[in-house]
C-alpha cells in the first residue's frame, strides 16, 4: 500500500512539473536565458525595473508563441495567454526555477562585466581606469537585492491604486491611451487628473512633473505598471484592472518572501 501511495505522489509531481514545462510557461533552459539577459541588463543599467524584466522575458519566450503583424507589432503572446488562463503557473515556475534564474543572473552579470572591462582595455580613453575600477566594484548580488527592493515601490503604487473605487481606477488606466507618454496620436491629451494623483501620492517627483509633458516615459516607473495593467484588462476581459493589480501584488510579495540569494 505504501508503494502504491508513493507511485501516486510521484505521478502527481510529474504531472505538476509537466504542466509548467510542457505548458510552455517556462523550461529550465528558458529561465537560464532569462536570468542571463536580466543579469546583463543589471550590469549596464543597475537595479531592474518592471520593463527590464518584461523585455528580458519576451526575448526568452519561444518564437512560435509570439505573433507579429506586418509592422512587427506583437499581436499574440501565447505565453501570456497561458498565464492569464492560469496564474498559478507563475508560482509553480518560480518554485521550480528561481534558483536557476539567480545563478544565471550572476553569470550574465559577470560576463557583461568581463566584456566591458576588456573593451575598455582594448580601446582605452582618459577615463578608462576610473571606469574599470567602477565596474570592478559592481556586484551581481547587490544589484539583485536592489532589484528585489525596487518591487516595494510598485507594491506601494498598487496599494494606492486599489484604494480607488472602480470608476476612478478604470478612468485613470484608460486615460493612458491619450497621454503623450503612450500615444502616437498627433494631438495627444495629457492625463492631467492621473498625473496630479501620481504627484500627490508621491509616485512622480516634482522634477519629473516640470520636465515631462504628460506622465513619465512609458518604459519607466510608474507608467510601466499602469500600462501593463491596461494591456492585461484590454486583452483579457475577465481580468479587470483591479484583479490584475491584486494578482501583481500577490505574486510580487511571493517573490520577495521566497527568493533565495544565497
Steps between C-alpha positions, in 0.01 A plus 500: 500500500786737586662434163170574327473831683856589404421429135191721520696786660776466242244506219347819640845662516582402142165632377551829690845553353372408155227764531769764538749376243281355227250777575754732339517742790868426566764232469823496696689602184269796441535614861878479464476719189270741684742519793801572279314773313386662824851476644647678199240776527571524872871554436451777245190670643502425870203366699226358279158652452183339368575575134847343529343174612221513242747554217736228621205265529377577149840412355490171691159387375495249213442680171213270407307638800517854360325647199575838342328711236667645188640790705646261758244589764431212735144382443503164680698374797430134570712512817285783635183315399602204715581719796169688472314168490685361801709745707606219736745394229713801592531380859582145391766629260649716774516208742667280239740744340571804718838354594582454131406864438726628779795285389472620141441861599845484659645340187349762270616779729859373523523430126390855423745638755783301342407617149471863606835500677667328203359767271637777722843337500496449124379853422629715789386857558587761761239363738563130437677439832218662695238304305683171551523559875133590510402184310719282719314630803163392361351183645222285358347420839485870592308573180269205563425619853431854381279363223298303755479811719368696199195275501383686808450819296260316271319346794443842657364626167269198475375553854416862424325408175292234675370763744319664207147398409458308174375800302799716592748214459370406156491863391863551601617186321305568180626862485848371416396438140488875434791619714822613323694231688327223315304640205614527138217738414582840349330691780514286815318621808686512827344286772500789746287339769711183508819705500376713790408186694845344438673818621278534806569140602875529445529279192630784280759745625449871446811509277336247269176695507677816376709333230251256350190569297260238622600230742851341490631308199320171439812295583541648848324489837208545560380498139637149435268343758201710395545395138542134591173518692330657199636237257378218723148637541471583129615159378326287763150627586472276807807675642377835627750769592439425865551126460821554302641730768404263778674208327814708434515594867448138606769360271755772574456437872553129441823572313628732773426248773639192326792594277829358627810709425742277688 
